[in-house]
Amino acid sequence: MGKKVFVGNLSFETSESDLTEMFEQIGSVESVQVIRDRDTGRSKGFAFVQMVDDATAEKAKQQFNGQAMNGRPLTVNDAKPMARREFGSSRI
């Protein structure tokens, strides 16, 4: 299994295919997921890109972190595991 990188500060118009095309310049891309608001379907401005291996993920971070895409400088770094959420605990 490859390594997942976080891509932040995306323009709301950036699509999965835009990111795939960009990251394939470095190496094979296993998957791209632009995170969208569940109610509106609008991009939340970040995505996850799964690269084929650790070496290509490292190269992508070095090459694309700070690079402009659609007029915005990207933030590219290691994806962190999703934090566990507590449900049912309401505060009043």
Secondary structure, DSSP 4 states (H G I P E B T S, - for coil): --EEEEEES--TT--HHHHHHHHTTTS-EEEEEEEE-TTT--EEEEEEEEESSHHHHHHHHHHHTT-EETTEE-EEEEPPPPPPPP-S----
